[in-house]
Amino acid sequence: MEIKDILSSDCTRCAVPITSKKRALQIISVVASEKLSELNEEDVLNSLLCREKMGSTGIGNGIAIPHGRVEGLSSPLAIVLTCSPGIEFDAIDNQPVDIFFAILVPVEQTEGHLQTLARIAQKLSDKEVTKVIRNCHSDNALYEALV
């Protein structure tokens, strides 16, 4: 599965004012429920918070990949946010996070979910890609940098 298969331009938000980990996850939940009316904002947030309780999805280098399984979702959905400055997110390198690539998947999907996470982590491990992402000044530019 390619990033363009799960990410649409209306699910990218550039330079969002974020002050906390919970606020980042709330914004992701709002964007998801605006994109798909069948998604309940609270259910999305609870899924993301439950996953974070198992361990931070902050993978280092200012990047987090929050993810969760959501009831009522028929196919994976991605939401991408950036913020400046970065925020405390309990990342594995203890550095602030300024790039959030969230993935929501149907409850029954497991294998595809892991492959998608791996593909996104690989893309975001490219320092040139993250440099372009951090230099984006619009939602559309952010989308274009990722697909």
Secondary structure, 3 states (H helix, E strand, C coil): CCHHHHCCHHHEECCCCCCCHHHHHHHHHHHHHHHCCCCCHHHHHHHHHHHHHHCCCEEECCEECCEEEECCCCCCEEEEEEEEEEECCCCCCCCCEEEEEEEEEECCCCHHHHHHHHHHHHHHCCHHHHHHHHCCCCHHHHHHHHC
